[in-house]
């Protein structure tokens, strides 16, 4: 190795070390979404092919660990609610003028295709499509499945693509309420403000609530729904389901509530971005 | 080494990493295609070229992802330093070589990423609902699963790349040295 090359290489290594370990990330963020755009010709078709193959072979299991009786009870309540809602829809259908109001959050959203995922150990999606001009940083991103869930927020926007950070990415923070379904009906507990944080590897957790209060008010299988001041229009949109409640190992007076998202978040073919506020 | 071949390899590796690595996940860990490209280049290219090319691959992966800029450039630079030191002592075409080198390189990268995650955890300076939030330490085991997963794929991917290694013109570059 020539001395000159050696000096250059080690200077680059020291520079990259300082950039990664010492300098704040805001100083080194160079609007990297543009580079991800260049990869779309490879990443988009392979993402679609891999998604199709995965969908053929891997069926997402519905991880519901509750007793069959509890599920039956919930189904009964939901069936009653469906009947009530069906009647409500019939009534509204007769009033064409009010039909627009049935649009829900979808009318605030625009649909975008997923072009790829993060290539490092973070959990994020690269989205693309027409109408990116209306996409801005911190806009919420929802799943386009039959049940609308919050799956992340926009954290970088380029001219042809935008980057979405997923709710399960380590450090992602959002506030929500617990939503339980029981024989007496469905109820949102507005007294407990849960701070949901992504833990990486497809997990989320809540660790800001005292264990005794959680024990009295929250059960495994309850939903956590969005109650965040940043996006009041999305109040009540699902974030995940309570999978496990235990004491926080580092602070035993507090509870650690592990949440499971509705499905794996890294394989959607398209997503909704809330580009309009009203 | 031919620059065009290098950039095509880098482009395909990064594109596959963004496109199919997550779909191939097992236990929340997917393969690292860029690491396979790094080991291939470090194993075959002349010393100076290999170091710079691997550092460049890491820099490109940093640019394509949302993490700390320089993290993968530094990691792949370390991997290249290790592999160029042993490249004369190993049989380049043997599957066991591919498996072991990718495994060691993957573990090396996992250690760097784990240290980075420990020193600079995400969400350390955030607050919500009037509460200051503690940093989130993501589990490190999946990083090591990634190393093992990539090592299992290595004999197939690197074996295929070795068959077309002529298009990279590693040998002519080595003769000129």
Interface residues (C-beta under 8 A of the other chain):
Chain A: X1 X2 X5 X9 X12 X13 X15 X16 X17 X18 X19 X20 X21 X25 X28 X29 X30 X32 X35 X36 X38 X39 X41 X42 X43 X44 X45 X46 X47 X49 X50 X51 X53 X54 X115 X116 X117 X118 X119 X120 X121 X122 X124 X126 X155 X156 X163 X165 X169 X170 X171 X172 X173 X174 X175 X193 X195 X197 X198 X199 X200 X201 X202 X207 X208 X266 X267
Chain B: X11 X12 X14 X15 X16 X17 X18 X19 X20 X21 X22 X23 X24 X25 X28 X34 X47 X48 X51 X52 X55 X58 X59 X60 X61 X62 X63 X64 X65 X66 X67 X68 X69 X70 X71 X72 X73 X74 X77 X78 X113 X116 X117 X119 X120 X121 X122 X123 X124 X126 X128 X129 X131 X133 X134 X135 X136 X137 X138 X139 X142 X143 X146
